[in-house]
Amino acid sequence: MALFEKLLGTSCFSIFEGSIRISGEDFRAERFRLGSAGQTLDHAFDEICWFLDLVSEHENVFLDRNVLEKIVRSMSSMSGVYALGAGLEISEKIGDSKTKCYFMVDKKDKIVDLVLGLHPKVKGIEHYLVDDTFLFAVEMHFDGRNDIEIYPRFKTEYLRNSILIKKLGFQVQVQRLLKGCRALTVSFEKGEARILHFHPMHPTRFVRSLASRPLSLVYSNIQALDMALTRFSGAEPVDVSLAFSEKEVVAETLKDINLYYRVSAPL
C-alpha cells in the first residue's frame, strides 16, 4: 500500500477511486485505483511501470507483465488512448493480491479485437459494444497469473432502449434498478456470470431503496467525505457507484456489495 501512496503522490493522476466490499456485516477496503486522462498519458504510463517495478521487487511477488507488454506493443502510441489507470487489490493470501492496468480506447481501435481474443468468450458480445469507448484492464496477480477484464458501459440512452435491454437479457429486477441510473457498467466473472455496476443519478435515494443496513452505514461515511471535500476544498462531488452480482439482484438478496467512491481533480 505504501508503494501505491507513492504513485498517488505523482502529479499525473487526476482520479482516485476506492472500493469498499460489504459481505454481510463485514467491511473490507482493499481496492484502490488511480486514473489519468488528457495530455499526460505517456508520463502516467511511465509512472505505472515504475510502480509495477517496485511491486515486483517485494519478496514472494511475481508479476508476469507479458500480456501487458503485448498489448502496449500493439498500440502505435498512447495517442489512441483516452484514459488509463492503475489499480491495487490486497488480499489475505499474497498470491491473490493483484495489480491492474486500465486502458480506455476508441471502440474502433484494432486493439479491441486483440483484447476480446484474450478475454473469455462472451455470448452476444456485439450487443455490449455500443459505446464509443472501450474500457479494459490487464490484471496481474502477485503469483504470476494474468487475466483480462472488459467493462462495457451503457449510458442513459441505451438503458432506455427496450430492444437492447431485451437482447442483453436483463430481467425485471435489474430493469427496476436501472430506472434510477445514468449509466451501467458490466464486467464478467468466469463462466460469463455478470457483475452489474450501477451509476445512480441520486446515490442517496438509490442506497435507501436497497434497504441494506450495512450499506447505509458505509455510505454515511462517503456522505461525510463528500461534504468535507466540497465544503472545504471546492472539489467536485464524490462520484458513487455500486456493484452486485446479477444473480443476487434477480434473487433480491444482496449479500455481497461493492461500493465505489471516486474523487476527481483537475491536473
Salt bridges, closest charged atoms under 4 A:
GLU17 OE1 - ARG33 NE 3.36
GLU17 OE2 - ARG262 NH2 2.46
GLU30 OE2 - ARG28 NH2 2.87
GLU47 OE2 - HIS43 NE2 3.00
ASP53 OD1 - ARG65 NH1 2.62
GLU89 OE1 - ARG31 NE 3.81
GLU89 OE1 - LYS98 NZ 3.79
GLU92 OE2 - ARG28 NH1 3.30
ASP96 OD1 - ARG145 NH2 2.97
GLU126 OE2 - HIS127 NE2 3.62
ASP131 OD1 - LYS155 NZ 3.55
GLU139 OE2 - LYS98 NZ 3.14
GLU139 OE2 - LYS100 NZ 3.36
GLU139 OE1 - HIS141 NE2 3.41
ASP143 OD2 - ARG145 NE 2.93
ASP147 OD2 - HIS141 NE2 3.32
ASP147 OD1 - LYS190 NZ 3.81
GLU149 OE1 - LYS100 NZ 2.82
ASP239 OD1 - ARG182 NH2 2.62
ASP239 OD2 - ARG262 NH1 2.37
GLU246 OE1 - ARG194 NE 2.76
GLU252 OE2 - ARG176 NH1 3.11
